[in-house]
Amino acid sequence: MRGEERLIQPLFLLYWAGYYESSHSRRFRLMRTIPLRHMQAGQKGIIERVGATGELGRRIRDMGLVPGTLIQVQGRAPLKDPVAIRTRDFTLSLRNNEADFIEVVVEEEA
């Protein structure tokens, strides 16, 4: 389902991402999955999958980048590499070749 538009229904995921307004609301938004490298500054998303294996995969997971984690892109260096992301009350930076392994669910722009 990579890159395909889809409707995500689990209310806990929508609530956690800040997309669920209240317990009486049944609001759903169109979501899509993109690589972390393609996210824009200020854009938020939830990590869906970490495709890296071996040492790189372990290193990414050790930094706290695991499926279900809410992240926000803080900014990019002038040459677009690395990318600074905010997660779990800290900021870290990743090279684009590392960010390519991380797929993130983001809200589809209207």
C-alpha positions as CSV (number, residue, x, y, z in Angstrom):
1,M,0.0,0.0,0.0
2,R,3.0,2.3,-0.3
3,G,2.0,5.7,-1.5
4,E,-1.6,4.8,-1.9
5,E,-4.3,6.9,-0.4
6,R,-6.4,5.2,2.2
7,L,-8.7,5.8,5.1
8,I,-7.3,4.8,8.5
9,Q,-10.0,4.0,11.0
10,P,-8.4,3.0,14.4
11,L,-9.6,5.7,16.8
12,F,-6.6,5.3,19.1
13,L,-4.3,6.2,16.2
14,L,-6.4,9.2,15.2
15,Y,-6.6,10.4,18.8
16,W,-2.8,9.9,19.4
17,A,-2.0,11.9,16.2
18,G,-4.3,14.8,17.2
19,Y,-6.8,14.1,14.5
20,Y,-9.6,12.9,16.8
21,E,-11.5,15.8,18.2
22,S,-13.7,14.4,21.0
23,S,-15.1,11.1,22.2
24,H,-18.4,11.9,20.5
25,S,-16.9,12.9,17.2
26,R,-16.4,10.3,14.4
27,R,-14.0,12.3,12.3
28,F,-11.7,10.5,9.8
29,R,-9.2,12.1,7.5
30,L,-7.6,10.8,4.3
31,M,-4.1,9.6,5.1
32,R,-1.2,8.4,3.0
33,T,2.2,6.8,3.6
34,I,5.4,8.6,2.4
35,P,9.1,8.2,3.2
36,L,10.4,10.5,5.9
37,R,12.7,12.1,3.4
38,H,9.7,13.6,1.5
39,M,8.1,15.3,4.5
40,Q,8.1,19.1,4.6
41,A,9.3,21.3,7.5
42,G,6.5,21.5,10.1
43,Q,4.7,18.4,8.8
44,K,3.6,15.8,11.4
45,G,3.1,12.1,11.0
46,I,3.2,8.7,12.7
47,I,5.9,6.2,11.9
48,E,4.2,3.2,10.2
49,R,7.3,1.1,9.3
50,V,11.0,1.0,9.6
51,G,12.4,-0.9,6.7
52,A,16.0,-0.9,7.7
53,T,17.6,-4.2,8.9
54,G,20.8,-5.1,10.6
55,E,22.9,-2.5,12.3
56,L,21.2,0.5,10.7
57,G,17.7,-0.8,11.7
58,R,18.9,-1.4,15.3
59,R,20.4,2.1,15.4
60,I,17.2,3.7,14.1
61,R,15.0,1.8,16.6
62,D,17.5,2.7,19.5
63,M,16.9,6.4,18.7
64,G,13.2,5.8,19.5
65,L,12.0,5.7,15.9
66,V,9.6,2.8,16.1
67,P,6.2,2.2,14.5
68,G,3.5,4.2,16.2
69,T,5.8,7.1,17.2
70,L,4.5,10.7,16.5
71,I,7.2,12.8,14.7
72,Q,7.4,16.3,13.3
73,V,9.9,17.6,10.8
74,Q,11.7,20.6,12.4
75,G,13.7,21.6,9.4
76,R,16.5,20.7,6.9
77,A,20.0,21.8,6.3
78,P,20.6,24.2,3.3
79,L,21.5,21.3,1.0
80,K,18.5,19.3,2.2
81,D,20.6,16.8,4.1
82,P,20.3,16.0,7.1
83,V,16.7,16.4,8.3
84,A,15.9,17.5,11.9
85,I,12.9,15.8,13.5
86,R,11.2,16.3,16.8
87,T,9.9,13.2,18.7
88,R,9.4,12.3,22.3
89,D,10.5,15.7,23.6
90,F,13.9,15.7,21.9
91,T,15.2,16.7,18.5
92,L,17.5,14.4,16.4
93,S,18.8,14.6,12.9
94,L,19.0,11.8,10.3
95,R,20.7,11.6,7.0
96,N,18.4,11.3,4.0
97,N,19.8,7.8,3.3
98,E,18.6,6.8,6.8
99,A,15.3,8.6,6.4
100,D,14.5,6.6,3.2
101,F,13.9,3.5,5.4
102,I,11.3,5.1,7.5
103,E,7.7,5.3,6.2
104,V,5.3,7.8,7.8
105,V,1.6,8.1,7.8
106,V,0.7,11.8,7.1
107,E,-2.6,13.6,6.6
108,E,-3.5,14.1,2.9
109,E,-3.6,17.8,2.0
110,A,-6.9,19.0,0.8
